[in-house]
Amino acid sequence: MANRSATDQEAEGVLGADAQSSGGVSDEVCRRILRDLEMRRLVPGQRLIETELALRFGVGRNAVREAIQWLAAKGIVDVTRNRSPAIRELSLDEVMEVLEVAEPLNALLARLAARKFDRSKHAQPFRQLIQELSAKGTLQDAELFAATRRKFYRLLLEVAANRELRRHFASINMQIVYAQYPSTRLQAIRAEDYLAICRAVAGGKSAEAESAAKRHVQHVRGEIVTEIAAAERALST
């Protein structure tokens, strides 16, 4: 598991299960665990039982163990001595720390993509992506929205063409944040923000794209704080 390519690392980061496989069984287990987290078939705090996962995925326990170890190294799985490994659950402080890192990286990604946007090469895929993000069915189908989100980031990373940014971007644990806060309202906010970023990038407006990307993370932060406050009020009544 140590010699994974940058593309494989995307599978454990922002892009989820869309990355190309190096062919290893444990790589496939990684992707399937991440897809289950993205679709909330696994949730933060849930224990990962090797025998259950091996049976579910039709693989050996060694492959499951390797996948869990690699996901633990990436901060996706929490490994505590004498207890089964579990999907990591973030405290509010940890969520805010993730977003604090995500904001400048998203801004840099959007700025570079806008600066390097080549209409002859990139206009068509961006038009298609904008259509998909604008479609009502995208928001109504959780799996379709997840796939479109991965496409959004994959396309931005491709256009930005910065290997160091790609490497760092893969380590942001936003998938855990979204698994902990899966509201329909937040999903709609994300879709609108992705559209704003796409339009700025496709227009070659680097400053506007950077600002839109910063606002996106700020919107996510604000909605999470609002959700938590609402939940606390509900508990107190």
Secondary structure, DSSP 8 states (H G I E B T S, - for coil): --S--HHHHHHTTTTGGGS---S-HHHHHHHHHHHHHHTTSS-TT-B--HHHHHHHHT--HHHHHHHHHHHHHTTSEE--TTS--EE----HHHHHHHHHHHHHHHHHHHHHHHHH--HHHHHHHHHHHHHHHH-HHHHH-HHHHHHHHHHHHHHHHHHH--HHHHHHHTT--HHHHHHH---HHHHHHHHHHHHHHHHHHHTT-HHHHHHHHHHHHHHHHHHHHHHHHHHHHHHH-
